[in-house]
Amino acid sequence: MNIPFVDLRAQYHSIKENIDTAIQDVIEKTAFIGGHYVKEFEKKFAELYGVKHVISCANGTDSLYIIMKMLGIGKGDEVITVANSWISSAETIGQTGAKPVFVDVDPDYFSIDDSKIEAVVTPQTKAIVLVHLQGQACDLDKIEALCKKHSISLIEDCAQSHFSEFNGRRVGTVGIAGSFSFYPGKNLGAYGDAGCIITNDDEMASRFRMYANHGALIKHKHEIEGINSRMDGLQASILTAKLPFILQWTEQRIENAKRYDRYLDGISEIQRPKVRPNSRHTYHLYVIKAQKRDALMEFLKQHGIETAIHYPTALPNLKAYAYLGNPPGNFPVATALQDQILSLPMYPELTEDQIKYTAETIKAFYKA
Ligand SMILES: *Cc1c(COP(=O)(O)O)cnc(C)c1O
C-alpha cells in the first residue's frame, strides 16, 4: 500500500467539476487580481467563520507581517512566540525590526507553554504571536487574560488551525487579529500561495487592507508606504469553491484522528496526540511522539508510508536565530521533541484501511 503524507489530488477529484468551473469563470471574466472573486471569498469566509472582516493577502507569512506593522511594532520592541513552529511565526517579527522572544513548548500539547510566558514579559513586549500549532488551540482564556494584564497585543497564527476552537471560541477571533494561510497543504488550501487576516476591529481592518495594497484604500491615494500582498482571482475562486466542503472535511480529519487513536492504542513506545480539554482539535497534523523516531520513519517509508517532521529543528536552535544568543539548553522541551515527533499521514480523504495499515506497520516495527 502507498500512502502519501498529503493527497491533494484525491480532494481535487472529489470536487473536480466545481474547481474546473471556478477556474474557467475567472479566466473568462479576466478577474485575475482583486475584483469579484476575491470579494466573494472574503465575504463568504467571514460569514462561515463568524468574523466581521476578512482581508485577503498573498500568503500566511505576509498576513503576520501586515498585522505587526499596522500595530506599530518595530525596532526596540519585543514580540513573544513559541519555540516550535514554522519559521514564519518568528521571521515576521524580525522583519519588522523587533526581537523575537521564544518560549518553550508544553510537553503535552507541543504548543507554547503558557506557564512560562509571564517570565519573559518586559516593558518592551508589544505582542505575542500565538501559534495554534497542528490544529490544536492554545488556552485562549488564559492567554487573553495575560495579554490584558500586561497590555500586550494578541496576534493569533491560525495557519494550521482553521475552525479550531477553545472553550467555544474559534481561533483567530479572540486576539486583535488572526492570520491564516491557504498554502495548498493547509486544512483549507488554494492551488498556489494565498492567505488572509481576520479581525472584528473596523479600524484595524481598514489599516490591514491599506497596507497590503501599497498603502492605498482608494487607487492612487497612497496614505502610507505599504506592500504588494494580494490574493489572486484564481486562488480566491478555488477557495470559494472549497468552502461548502470545509466543515465536512474538518469532521473527516477529526474522525480519522479517532481511528488513529483506536488503532494505535496499546503501543507503549509511542505517545498519541493529547487534546486540550475544552478545545476542538482540527488535526492539520496528527503528531505522535515516538521512540527510535528516525528508524521508525525509515521503516514506514520502506513500507510505502510517507511521514514528516514538524519541525526537525526548534526555531531557537536554527542558525537564523543564533544572533539572539539564546544559551543552549534554554528550550529543553522543544529541543528534546525535535528528535521524537513524527507527523503521520493526515487528510480528510485518508481511508480506514490506510490508517489501519499505518498502525499495523508501526506495531510491526516495535515488535521486530
Ligand atoms: C504555513 C504556516 C505559515 C505561513 O503560511 P504561508 O502561506 O506558507 O506563508 C505561518 N505560520 C504557520 C504556523 C504555518 O504553518
The ligand as a MOL file (V3000), in Angstrom:
LIG
                    3D

  0  0  0     0  0            999 V3000
M  V30 BEGIN CTAB
M  V30 COUNTS 15 15 0 0 0
M  V30 BEGIN ATOM
M  V30 1 C 2.1230 27.6630 6.8360 0
M  V30 2 C 2.3890 28.4840 8.0250 0
M  V30 3 C 2.6370 29.8740 7.9350 0
M  V30 4 C 2.9090 30.5940 6.6400 0
M  V30 5 O 1.9870 30.4540 5.6760 0
M  V30 6 P 2.4120 30.6940 4.1220 0
M  V30 7 O 1.0900 30.8410 3.4680 0
M  V30 8 O 3.1640 29.4840 3.6860 0
M  V30 9 O 3.2240 31.9230 4.0620 0
M  V30 10 C 2.7270 30.6120 9.0970 0
M  V30 11 N 2.6320 30.0200 10.3020 0
M  V30 12 C 2.4360 28.6910 10.4430 0
M  V30 13 C 2.3040 28.1100 11.7930 0
M  V30 14 C 2.3250 27.8750 9.3080 0
M  V30 15 O 2.1360 26.5630 9.4530 0
M  V30 END ATOM
M  V30 BEGIN BOND
M  V30 1 1 1 2
M  V30 2 1 2 3
M  V30 3 2 2 14
M  V30 4 1 3 4
M  V30 5 2 3 10
M  V30 6 1 4 5
M  V30 7 1 5 6
M  V30 8 2 6 7
M  V30 9 1 6 8
M  V30 10 1 6 9
M  V30 11 1 10 11
M  V30 12 2 11 12
M  V30 13 1 12 13
M  V30 14 1 12 14
M  V30 15 1 14 15
M  V30 END BOND
M  V30 END CTAB
M  END
